[in-house]
Amino acid sequence: MPKELLKKLAENVLRDDVDLWSLDECHFYQHGSRYKMWVPPENVGPVVLHAPTRKSVSVFGAVQIATGKLLMMPSPTFNSETFRLFLEDLMRHGYGGVPMHLVLDNSRYHHATALSGWLEEHNQKLMLDFLPPYSPHLNPIERVWKLIRRLCVHNRYFPTIETLIQTLLEQFKIWKEPNATLRKLCAGI
């Protein structure tokens, strides 16, 4: 199954009559993440500040494979209704007249019965390609999330959730337009 899907995705990237996107959801936590870092040898016992909270920002995101354009939408929760709202937003901003193929995982709300009528209604514009279970390595947007964490969250102190949101929004704004960074990152399908 994965080889067949990868072959199909690789063929779709080269086609002009298909708009291929990778889609996923992500949580960014206010407490940040401590990661490997260089500390001067004279700095004995460095202290890395860490917000004592579990507050987070949750977002739906999709990256257009051919251009590296990123579209994201904050969401208080992930369910079939918020997923449908994100798909509607994606179609408004990303639909260029050719069918959109979305590569996504098998979250329960991606397959929800509540979505079936809406998906059937839009099946000429929107097609979902589900990855095999437990295969985030096949979803290019996972690489985008990893890069955003490295650039924005690793080894950073966010005293408030608003500072985290502002940091993420600045990065999302940069990647809202087609860009070489994400195009190269997603090219390894």
Secondary structure, DSSP 8 states (H G I E B T S, - for coil): -HHHHHHHHHHHHH-SS-EEEEEEEEEEETT-B-------TT--S----------EEEEEEEEETTT--EEEEE-SS-SHHHHHHHHHHHHHHH--SS-EEEEE---GGGS-HHHHHHHHHTTTTEEEEE--TT-GGG-HHHHHHHHHIIIIIBT---SSHHHHHHHHHHHHHHTTS--HHHHHHHTT-
